Amino acid sequence: MTSKLPPGPGTVQYHRIYADAQGGSHFDTVTVGQKLACGAPPAAPFYVSEDNPASKYRFYTFQPGWIGDWHPCPARQFLALLSGAVEMNTTDGTVRRFGPGDLVLLEDTSGRGHVTRNVSDGPTTFLVVPVPPV
């Protein structure tokens, strides 16, 4: 699923956790292409991606020291980290650290899932947008 577009103007990257057929979880990096468009005239043109479905949002806040041991994601969802820092582990042994501005698509809705831990000194807050299954 990883796109071969280089990161930079006209592209946005996000991290993805997905489950394989054996229930293992893995990371991937996805690059989304954008086109220069007049998206809000009379404002100057800016880069816009294609529309994707979403209909609601919520916020998650994890207290310092919080650990979400191995668990599958309850639903396919984007997490946009607003504050704090987390580490996420997948079953293949990969650990990634995320901070404010990072975007993660959780798709490991089956299998063992992943571990999430708040590694900051304060609360960690995410904007969460559930997205339909593919």
FIMITI-627895 format. One record per residue: residue in one letter; x, y, z of N, C-alpha, C in turn. Coordinates in steps of 0.05 Angstrom, whole numbers. Layout:
REM residues N
A | X | Y | Z | X | Y | Z | X | Y | Z
...
END
This chain:
REM residues 134
M | 16 | -24 | 0 | 0 | 0 | 0 | 17 | 25 | 0
T | 42 | 24 | 6 | 60 | 47 | 6 | 62 | 59 | -22
S | 58 | 85 | -23 | 61 | 99 | -48 | 90 | 105 | -53
K | 98 | 108 | -78 | 126 | 114 | -84 | 131 | 144 | -89
L | 111 | 161 | -83 | 115 | 190 | -86 | 135 | 200 | -65
P | 153 | 218 | -73 | 171 | 229 | -53 | 157 | 249 | -34
P | 165 | 251 | -9 | 152 | 270 | 9 | 161 | 298 | 0
G | 144 | 318 | 7 | 150 | 345 | 0 | 125 | 360 | -8
P | 128 | 384 | -20 | 104 | 399 | -28 | 87 | 381 | -47
G | 61 | 381 | -43 | 44 | 365 | -60 | 41 | 336 | -50
T | 52 | 330 | -26 | 48 | 303 | -15 | 45 | 306 | 16
V | 31 | 287 | 27 | 28 | 284 | 56 | 34 | 256 | 63
Q | 49 | 251 | 85 | 55 | 224 | 94 | 42 | 218 | 120
Y | 34 | 193 | 123 | 24 | 184 | 150 | 34 | 156 | 154
H | 34 | 148 | 180 | 42 | 121 | 188 | 17 | 104 | 189
R | 21 | 78 | 185 | -2 | 60 | 185 | 7 | 35 | 200
I | -12 | 24 | 217 | -8 | -2 | 229 | -30 | -20 | 218
Y | -22 | -43 | 208 | -41 | -61 | 196 | -35 | -90 | 206
A | -55 | -107 | 204 | -53 | -135 | 211 | -49 | -152 | 186
D | -31 | -171 | 187 | -28 | -190 | 164 | -47 | -213 | 168
A | -47 | -232 | 149 | -66 | -254 | 149 | -62 | -273 | 173
Q | -38 | -272 | 185 | -32 | -289 | 208 | -38 | -274 | 235
G | -49 | -250 | 233 | -55 | -234 | 258 | -32 | -218 | 269
G | -9 | -218 | 255 | 13 | -201 | 264 | 8 | -172 | 255
S | 21 | -153 | 270 | 18 | -125 | 263 | 44 | -114 | 253
H | 42 | -94 | 235 | 65 | -83 | 222 | 61 | -53 | 217
F | 83 | -38 | 214 | 82 | -10 | 206 | 85 | -7 | 176
D | 75 | 14 | 165 | 78 | 22 | 138 | 78 | 52 | 137
T | 90 | 64 | 117 | 88 | 93 | 113 | 74 | 98 | 86
V | 53 | 114 | 87 | 37 | 119 | 63 | 41 | 148 | 55
T | 44 | 153 | 29 | 46 | 180 | 18 | 22 | 186 | 1
V | 8 | 208 | 7 | -16 | 216 | -7 | -9 | 239 | -25
G | -15 | 237 | -51 | -10 | 259 | -70 | -31 | 281 | -67
Q | -23 | 305 | -73 | -41 | 328 | -73 | -37 | 344 | -99
K | -57 | 359 | -107 | -55 | 376 | -130 | -60 | 405 | -122
L | -46 | 423 | -135 | -50 | 451 | -130 | -78 | 459 | -140
A | -94 | 471 | -122 | -121 | 478 | -129 | -130 | 504 | -116
C | -150 | 516 | -127 | -163 | 539 | -114 | -185 | 528 | -96
G | -178 | 520 | -72 | -197 | 506 | -54 | -214 | 525 | -38
A | -207 | 550 | -36 | -222 | 569 | -19 | -220 | 597 | -31
P | -230 | 601 | -56 | -228 | 628 | -69 | -240 | 649 | -51
P | -228 | 673 | -49 | -207 | 683 | -66 | -178 | 678 | -55
A | -176 | 660 | -35 | -149 | 654 | -24 | -132 | 642 | -46
A | -106 | 645 | -42 | -86 | 635 | -62 | -89 | 604 | -63
P | -81 | 592 | -86 | -83 | 563 | -89 | -65 | 549 | -68
F | -74 | 525 | -60 | -59 | 508 | -41 | -62 | 479 | -49
Y | -46 | 462 | -37 | -47 | 434 | -44 | -70 | 419 | -31
V | -85 | 403 | -46 | -108 | 389 | -37 | -107 | 360 | -46
S | -113 | 341 | -28 | -115 | 313 | -35 | -144 | 307 | -44
E | -148 | 282 | -53 | -175 | 273 | -59 | -191 | 271 | -33
D | -218 | 274 | -35 | -235 | 270 | -11 | -235 | 241 | -3
N | -238 | 236 | 23 | -241 | 210 | 34 | -264 | 211 | 55
P | -278 | 189 | 59 | -301 | 189 | 77 | -293 | 191 | 107
A | -308 | 207 | 121 | -306 | 209 | 151 | -331 | 224 | 160
S | -342 | 217 | 183 | -367 | 230 | 191 | -367 | 239 | 220
K | -347 | 232 | 236 | -347 | 240 | 264 | -318 | 241 | 274
Y | -314 | 251 | 297 | -287 | 251 | 309 | -290 | 250 | 340
R | -268 | 244 | 353 | -267 | 244 | 382 | -239 | 251 | 391
F | -234 | 254 | 417 | -208 | 259 | 427 | -201 | 237 | 447
Y | -176 | 228 | 447 | -166 | 209 | 467 | -144 | 224 | 482
T | -144 | 221 | 509 | -123 | 232 | 525 | -113 | 210 | 544
F | -87 | 205 | 543 | -73 | 185 | 559 | -57 | 199 | 581
Q | -61 | 192 | 605 | -46 | 203 | 628 | -17 | 194 | 627
P | 1 | 209 | 640 | 29 | 200 | 642 | 32 | 172 | 652
G | 49 | 156 | 640 | 52 | 128 | 649 | 32 | 108 | 638
W | 12 | 118 | 623 | -9 | 100 | 613 | 3 | 81 | 592
I | -5 | 56 | 594 | 3 | 35 | 575 | -22 | 20 | 566
G | -25 | 19 | 540 | -46 | 2 | 528 | -32 | -23 | 518
D | -32 | -45 | 535 | -19 | -69 | 528 | -31 | -80 | 502
W | -21 | -103 | 492 | -29 | -114 | 466 | -59 | -113 | 463
H | -68 | -100 | 442 | -96 | -98 | 436 | -100 | -91 | 406
P | -120 | -103 | 393 | -127 | -94 | 366 | -142 | -68 | 367
C | -140 | -53 | 346 | -155 | -27 | 345 | -185 | -33 | 344
P | -201 | -19 | 360 | -230 | -24 | 360 | -244 | -18 | 334
A | -232 | -1 | 318 | -244 | 6 | 291 | -221 | 19 | 275
R | -224 | 18 | 249 | -204 | 32 | 232 | -206 | 62 | 237
Q | -184 | 74 | 244 | -185 | 102 | 252 | -158 | 116 | 248
F | -160 | 142 | 242 | -136 | 159 | 241 | -132 | 171 | 269
L | -107 | 172 | 278 | -100 | 186 | 303 | -81 | 209 | 295
A | -88 | 233 | 302 | -71 | 257 | 298 | -61 | 265 | 325
L | -35 | 263 | 330 | -24 | 269 | 357 | -23 | 299 | 360
L | -37 | 310 | 380 | -38 | 339 | 385 | -17 | 347 | 406
S | -13 | 331 | 426 | 6 | 338 | 447 | 17 | 313 | 460
G | 41 | 315 | 472 | 54 | 292 | 485 | 69 | 275 | 465
A | 75 | 251 | 474 | 91 | 232 | 458 | 83 | 204 | 465
V | 81 | 186 | 445 | 75 | 158 | 450 | 95 | 141 | 435
E | 99 | 116 | 444 | 113 | 95 | 429 | 92 | 74 | 423
M | 94 | 63 | 399 | 76 | 42 | 391 | 93 | 18 | 381
N | 86 | -6 | 390 | 100 | -31 | 383 | 81 | -48 | 366
T | 93 | -60 | 345 | 78 | -80 | 330 | 90 | -107 | 335
T | 75 | -128 | 327 | 84 | -156 | 334 | 109 | -164 | 319
D | 117 | -149 | 298 | 142 | -156 | 285 | 166 | -144 | 299
G | 162 | -132 | 322 | 183 | -121 | 339 | 190 | -92 | 333
T | 177 | -79 | 314 | 182 | -51 | 308 | 170 | -33 | 329
V | 185 | -13 | 338 | 176 | 7 | 356 | 180 | 34 | 343
R | 159 | 50 | 342 | 161 | 78 | 332 | 151 | 97 | 353
R | 164 | 120 | 353 | 157 | 142 | 372 | 143 | 164 | 355
F | 121 | 174 | 366 | 106 | 195 | 352 | 102 | 219 | 371
G | 103 | 242 | 358 | 100 | 268 | 373 | 79 | 285 | 359
P | 75 | 309 | 370 | 55 | 327 | 358 | 59 | 331 | 328
G | 36 | 329 | 314 | 36 | 332 | 285 | 37 | 305 | 270
D | 44 | 283 | 284 | 45 | 257 | 271 | 17 | 246 | 267
L | 13 | 232 | 245 | -13 | 221 | 238 | -9 | 191 | 234
V | -26 | 175 | 247 | -25 | 146 | 246 | -52 | 135 | 238
L | -53 | 117 | 218 | -77 | 103 | 211 | -76 | 75 | 224
L | -94 | 69 | 242 | -95 | 43 | 255 | -115 | 25 | 239
E | -104 | 3 | 229 | -121 | -16 | 214 | -118 | -44 | 225
D | -104 | -48 | 247 | -101 | -74 | 258 | -124 | -82 | 276
T | -148 | -84 | 263 | -173 | -90 | 278 | -176 | -120 | 284
S | -157 | -136 | 277 | -158 | -165 | 284 | -129 | -173 | 292
G | -127 | -197 | 302 | -101 | -207 | 311 | -93 | -196 | 338
R | -67 | -197 | 344 | -57 | -189 | 370 | -58 | -159 | 374
G | -55 | -144 | 352 | -56 | -115 | 353 | -29 | -102 | 358
H | -28 | -82 | 375 | -4 | -66 | 380 | -4 | -57 | 409
V | 18 | -46 | 418 | 20 | -34 | 445 | 24 | -4 | 441
T | 11 | 12 | 458 | 14 | 41 | 458 | 22 | 49 | 486
R | 42 | 66 | 488 | 49 | 76 | 515 | 55 | 106 | 514
N | 45 | 120 | 534 | 51 | 149 | 536 | 79 | 151 | 548
V | 97 | 162 | 532 | 125 | 165 | 541 | 132 | 194 | 548
S | 112 | 211 | 550 | 117 | 239 | 557 | 112 | 243 | 587
D | 121 | 266 | 597 | 117 | 273 | 626 | 89 | 282 | 632
G | 73 | 289 | 612 | 46 | 298 | 616 | 27 | 282 | 599
P | 2 | 291 | 599 | -18 | 277 | 582 | -12 | 278 | 553
T | -21 | 258 | 539 | -18 | 256 | 510 | -46 | 257 | 498
T | -51 | 275 | 479 | -78 | 278 | 468 | -78 | 274 | 438
F | -97 | 258 | 428 | -101 | 252 | 400 | -128 | 263 | 391
L | -130 | 272 | 366 | -155 | 276 | 352 | -159 | 250 | 337
V | -181 | 237 | 341 | -187 | 210 | 329 | -210 | 213 | 309
V | -206 | 203 | 285 | -226 | 204 | 264 | -231 | 175 | 254
P | -253 | 163 | 262 | -259 | 136 | 252 | -264 | 138 | 221
V | -254 | 118 | 207 | -258 | 117 | 178 | -270 | 90 | 170
P | -286 | 88 | 149 | -298 | 63 | 141 | -278 | 42 | 134
P | -285 | 16 | 138 | -267 | -5 | 129 | -264 | -4 | 99
V | -241 | -14 | 89 | -237 | -15 | 60 | -245 | -42 | 49
END
